[in-house]
Amino acid sequence: MNPILVAILLGLLQGILEWIPVSSEGGVALASTVLAGLDPGDATRLALFLHAGTAVAAVAYYRGEVREILDSLTRLSRRPFADETADLSFLVLATLATGVTGLPAYLALDAAVSELEGGLFLALVGGLLVLTGLVQRFAAALSLGERSRPDWADALLVGALQGLAILPGVSRSGTTVSALLLRGHEGESSLRLSFLLSIPAALAANALVLVDTGLPSIAPAQAVVALAVSAVVGYLTVDALVRLVRQVPFWAVCTVFGGLGVVGGLLVAL
């Protein structure tokens, strides 16, 4: 297949899957092994690398919130988790918690995938996709929607779970949104916090890959195309999902996407 077409398809997958509870990393890694012939290790690192595109999409979509968060930097040390600093406090503490769990998970993943054959790698991703779908369905059933701003417990829990979502097949958005729902946040707020948190996490994951192994095993032109497509498609997908949540009860949205996660995981596992 034409390398640029492969890059477009990979960027398209990343842009769509990053925001719904079907693992973008798992989907892109699987597609990379099939379409580009990459081994599991290179496929996983490429999937992490492409998160930079959807980080750009999140910054563009939530540019107003990002500006307000940056403006609150000077007040963070005096009033953490106050009304005006709650989002920034959440992002800082959750990102630190992500690093605590995410770095060991990345190192363990790197060692594990290098030992896996293609079929075993597909089975691992499929199993984790099934688990993600079940967690999302459970969270949808118990969503309370009573809290207005995040606190330190939200940050520690969500950040730690996000670090574990570096495993291919575990949906970052599905895991973090599920945790926020279970903590009592309403649907649109859970999406907003999860998507904002994806920005530092994605940039950190991208930097980790570049420092560890350099540019993934594709040509620079392919990398640029894949990143650009993931950014554009990611922006459109965020907008569509937020609009959907405003029109449809969030438990229904979660149930549908959670069901897709289960079906997708079973198909991959089979």
N, C-alpha and C positions, 0 to 999 in steps of 0.2 A: 504494500500500500504506500502511496505517496507520503513522504515524511511530514510535509506541511499539513496534509489532510489529517494525519494521525495527531499532530499537535492541536489542530482545531477541535477534533473530537475529544481529546483529553481535557482541553480547556473548557469545552462545553460541559463535560461531566463534572468537573470541579465546580464550575459556576452554579450548576443546578443542585448538586448533591450536598454541597457544604452547608446549606441552610435547612435542609429537611433531615429527619431522623433516619437517614440511610447513609451509612458511612461514605463520605467522599473519598477518604484515603483508601478504604477498601475497594471502592468502585474504580478509582483511577489506577490503583496498583494492579487490579485484575485486568483492566483494559490494556495497561502497559505491557503486561506479560503476553497478552494475546495479540495485540496490534503491532507492538514495537519489538517483541521478542526479548524483552528485558528479563534478567533473572530476578528472583524475589527481592533481593537486597536493593538492587538498582531501582526496581519498580516502586518499592516503598519510599525510598529517598526522593524519587521524582514526585510522588504523590504529596509528600511533605513540602517540597519546594514550591509546588503550584498553589499552596495556600497563600502565598504572597499576593496573588492576583485577587483572591476574594477578600483579603485584608484591605486592599485598595478600594474595593467595592463597598465595604462596610464603612470606611472613612468617608467616602463620597456620599453615601446615603445618610449617614448620621453626622454629617459635617457640623450641623448646629450643636448637637450634643457634645461632639468632640471639642468644639470651640469653648463651650461652657465648662467642660471638665478641665481643660487646660487653664482657663481663667481662674479656677478654684484652687490651683496649685499652691498659691501663697497662703491659703487658709487651712490647708490640710493638717499641718503640724499642731494648730491650735484647736481645731474642732473636727477630728476625724469622725466620720459617720453622722455628722449633723446633716440637716436637710440639704444645704448647699454643697456639701462635700461628700455626700453618701456614695454617689456614683464613682467618684475618683478613689475614695477609700476602698470601695469594693474592688475596683479594677487593680489597684496596687497590691492589696493583700491576696486577692485571688490569683494574680499572676505569679506572686512569690510561691504560693501553694502549688501552682502548676509546675513550677520549676523543681520543687522538692520531689514530686511524684513523676514528673515527665522525663527528667534526665535519666533516672535509673530505668524507667520503662523503655526509653529509646535505646539505651545500651543493651538491655536484655533483648529487645526486639532485634537489634542489629546482629547479635550473636545467634539468635534463634533462626532468623530467616536464612542465614548463610548455611544452616544445616538442613534446611527443608528442601525437598524436591517440589516440583511444580504442583503436583496433585495434593500433597500435604499442605502446601501453602494455601491453595484454594479452599481446602477443607477447613483450615484454621479461620480464614476470613469469613467463610460461610457460617461457622458456628458462632462467631462473635457478632455477626449481623443478626442472627436469630435472637441472641441475648439482648441486643440493643432494641429490637422490635418489641420484645416482651417487657422490658423496662419502661419503654415509652407508653405502652398500653396501660401498664400499672399506674403510671403517673397521671395519665389522662383520667382514669377512674377516680383518683383521689384528689384531684385538683380542688383547692379551697378558694383561692383568689381573694384573700383578705388583707394582704400586707401592701404598704405603699412605698417602702424604700428598703434597700438591702442593709444587713448588719454584718458584723464580723463573722458570725457563724455561717451565714450564707456564703461569704467570701471564701472561708476555709474549705467548706464542703464542696462548693462548685469548682473552686480552683484545683483541689486535689483530684476530683473526678475528671476534670478537663485534662490533667496531666496523663491520666491513664488512657484517655481517648487517643493518644498517639498510636495505640495499637490499631492496625488496619482491620476494619470490620466494626470497630466501636465508633459510633457516631458522636462527634464532639457536640454538635448542636442538640441532638437527641438526649445525650447524657446531661448536659448543663441545663437545658430547658426542663427536663424531667425533675432535676434536683430543685430548681427554683419553684416549680409547681408544687412539689411536695412540701416545700417550705412556706407555702401559702401565698405566693405571688400570682397575680392574674396573668392571663395569656400574653397580651401584647407587651407588658412589662418584662415578662420572662424572656420573650424573644429579643427585646431591646438590650437587656443586660447580657444575654448570651452572645449576641452579635457584636456588641461593643467589646466584650472580653476576647472575642476571636482576633481582634486586631493585634494586641501585643503578643498573644500566643502564636499566631501565624508568623509574625515577623521573627519571633524567637526561634521557632522551628525551622524557618528558612535559613536563618543565620547559622543554626546548629548544623544543618546539612552542608552548607557551604564551607564552614570551618572544618568539618569532619572529613568530607570527601571531595569538596569542590563542586563545580557545576555537574548536575546529574548527567547520565550517559546519553544525552541527545545533543544535537548540534545547537549552537547559540541561537540561530534563526528559529529553530523549532521552539526553544525555550521562550523566546520573546513572543512568538505567536500564541503559544499556549497560555502564557501569563495574561496577554491582552484579552484573549477570548474569555478567560475565566473571570477577569475583572468586569467586562461588559455584561456578560451573561449573569454573573453574580449580582450585580446591581439590579438588573431587571427581575431576578428571582426574589431578592429581598423585598422589593417593592410589591411584587405580586403576593407574596406570602403575608406581608403585613396587611395589605388590603383585604385578603381573604379572612384573616383573623378578626378584622373589624366587622365583617359581615356574617361570619359563621361562628357558632359557639366553639371555643377553643378545644373542648374535649372531643368534638367531632373531628376537628382538624388533626389532633393528635392520634385519634383512633385510626383514621384513614392512613396517615403516614406510618404509624406503628405497624399496621397491617401490611403495608408495602414492605417495611423492613423485614417482617417475618417471612413473607412470601419470597422476597429477594434472597434472604439468607438460606431458605430451604432449597431454592433453585440452584444456588451456588454450591451448597453442600452436596446436592445430588449430582 
